[in-house]
Amino acid sequence: MKLTISKIDKVLWSGDADSVTVPGAAGELTILAHHMPIITTLVAGKITVKHGEGTPEEFMIDSGFLEVGKEETVILV
């Protein structure tokens, strides 16, 4: 799935991901390819991006928004 994680002033991560796990307001969410569209708020915690065979990448956030669309998943922090 195409994933972009952005702050207002810069892109933290962009590329193809196998999954992304985020700290949702109602609990931890893991998004995979072809997930149903969703928009939700994020709380303080860790975003984990898994891609390919490499080591997962982690980002600490204070808050944000997640939007899963048909073509792309976008996280604004």
C-alpha positions in Angstrom: 0.0 0.0 0.0 1.2 3.5 -0.7 1.8 5.3 2.7 2.8 8.9 3.5 3.5 10.2 7.0 3.8 13.9 7.1 4.3 16.9 9.5 3.2 20.3 8.3 6.7 21.2 7.2 8.1 17.9 6.0 7.5 14.3 4.9 8.7 11.8 7.5 8.2 8.7 5.4 6.7 7.9 2.0 6.7 4.7 0.0 5.2 1.2 -0.3 4.4 -0.4 3.1 3.2 -3.9 4.0 1.5 -2.5 7.1 1.3 0.4 9.5 0.3 0.3 13.1 -0.9 3.5 14.8 -2.1 4.6 18.2 -5.8 5.3 17.4 -8.0 7.2 19.8 -10.0 4.0 20.4 -6.9 1.7 20.6 -4.1 0.5 18.4 -4.9 -0.1 14.7 -3.0 -2.0 12.1 -3.7 -1.1 8.5 -2.9 -3.5 5.7 -3.3 -3.1 1.9 -7.0 -3.0 0.7 -8.2 -1.8 4.1 -11.7 -0.3 4.1 -11.6 3.6 3.9 -11.4 5.2 7.4 -10.6 8.5 9.0 -9.6 8.7 12.7 -7.7 10.7 15.2 -4.4 9.5 16.6 -3.1 9.9 20.2 0.4 10.0 21.6 2.3 6.9 20.9 4.3 5.0 18.3 3.7 4.5 14.6 5.3 1.3 13.2 5.8 0.9 9.5 6.7 -2.5 8.1 8.0 -2.7 4.5 9.8 -5.5 2.7 12.3 -7.6 4.6 13.9 -4.6 6.3 13.7 -3.6 9.9 10.3 -1.8 10.8 10.6 1.9 11.1 9.2 3.7 14.1 8.0 7.3 14.7 6.9 8.8 18.0 4.0 11.2 17.8 2.0 13.4 20.1 -1.3 13.4 18.1 -2.5 13.3 14.5 -5.0 12.0 11.9 -5.1 8.9 9.8 -6.9 8.7 6.5 -7.1 5.4 4.6 -8.3 5.8 1.0 -8.6 3.6 -2.0 -5.2 4.6 -3.5 -3.2 5.9 -0.5 -3.0 5.9 3.3 -2.0 9.3 4.8 -1.0 10.1 8.3 -0.7 13.7 9.4 1.2 14.4 12.7 
